[in-house]
Amino acid sequence: MGEEFIKEFIDQALYRISENTSKLTACLDELEETEIWKRPNEKSNSVGNIILHLCGNIRQYAISSLGNKKDVRERDKEFSADGGYAKSELIKKLIATVEEAKSIIENINSNELLRKRQVQGYFHSGIGIIIHVTEHYSYHTGQIIFWVKLLKNKDMGFYAGIDLNVKNENK
């Protein structure tokens, strides 16, 4: 695996993870404390639950598995919580978790990228874990964005000032 490819892969994953963190903090800034733990219905999770779930998942996959640290995740508690954290605490917890994971991802070597390990009962290479963390984080970021748009009837403006209709130039 070429070093240039590895660097590009890592840089792109870190970029997407950082982009999602910015989007989530903007969404949380829009919500009142009471809205953080509001569930749209009994089968859905609150924003607070999703943030706890993201922290647990990122910790288990990136920090524990890639970082070779003890797996301390208690997944069921992420979904059963109905409070316990203020909005500011959730933001701090998310940012701290993401920054720790980014540091591990940024410093991973090619052997660890290829090494298979078991996480949550599945076997993944380091590449697979980074893809999972990035994709899972994006998936739940989209859920929170959708929920905030529903609650606030507001365009979050993430692409304001960018012409997304520009056509590709094939060379």
C-alpha positions, -999 to 999 in steps of 0.1 A, spaced: 0 0 0 16 33 -11 22 59 15 5 85 -7 -26 64 -8 -26 59 29 -22 96 36 -50 105 12 -73 79 28 -66 91 63 -69 128 54 -103 122 37 -116 102 67 -105 129 91 -119 157 69 -154 140 69 -153 133 106 -144 169 114 -171 181 89 -197 161 108 -185 174 142 -190 209 129 -225 201 117 -235 184 149 -223 213 171 -242 237 149 -273 216 153 -269 213 191 -265 251 193 -300 254 177 -317 232 203 -330 241 237 -320 220 267 -355 204 267 -353 195 230 -320 175 235 -338 146 252 -371 148 233 -380 117 213 -402 121 182 -420 89 192 -414 58 214 -395 39 187 -371 68 180 -341 82 199 -335 117 211 -306 138 200 -290 131 234 -293 93 228 -277 96 194 -248 117 207 -242 91 235 -245 63 208 -219 81 186 -195 85 215 -199 48 224 -195 36 188 -165 58 181 -149 48 214 -155 11 207 -144 10 171 -117 37 168 -103 43 203 -106 7 218 -100 -13 187 -76 8 166 -61 24 197 -57 -10 215 -75 2 246 -100 -17 268 -135 -19 254 -157 -3 281 -188 4 260 -222 -1 275 -243 2 244 -278 -3 259 -273 27 282 -268 49 252 -304 43 242 -320 40 276 -308 74 288 -335 101 291 -312 128 305 -282 130 327 -262 153 304 -267 190 296 -263 201 261 -228 216 268 -217 183 284 -228 163 254 -209 187 231 -178 183 252 -181 145 254 -186 143 216 -156 166 208 -133 148 233 -143 114 219 -139 125 183 -105 142 189 -91 111 206 -103 89 177 -89 114 152 -55 113 169 -54 75 167 -66 75 130 -40 101 121 -12 81 136 -21 46 124 5 27 104 0 6 73 3 -27 93 -25 -16 116 -46 -5 86 -45 -41 73 -46 -60 105 -80 -77 111 -96 -75 146 -129 -83 161 -152 -54 170 -188 -59 182 -187 -95 169 -175 -85 134 -141 -88 119 -127 -57 102 -93 -44 91 -82 -10 103 -94 3 69 -128 -12 75 -130 3 110 -121 38 97 -148 35 70 -173 23 96 -166 51 120 -168 77 92 -200 63 76 -217 57 110 -209 92 121 -223 106 89 -254 85 91 -264 97 126 -253 133 118 -279 132 90 -306 120 114 -298 149 138 -298 174 110 -332 162 98 -346 163 134 -334 199 139 -348 210 106 -382 195 116 -381 211 151 -369 245 140 -382 247 104 -347 260 95 -322 254 67 -289 249 86 -270 266 58 -242 240 56 -237 247 19 -246 284 18 -225 302 -7 -214 271 -25 -228 264 -60 -236 227 -59 -249 228 -95 -214 231 -110 -208 203 -135 -178 180 -133 -149 186 -157 -139 152 -170 -103 153 -181 
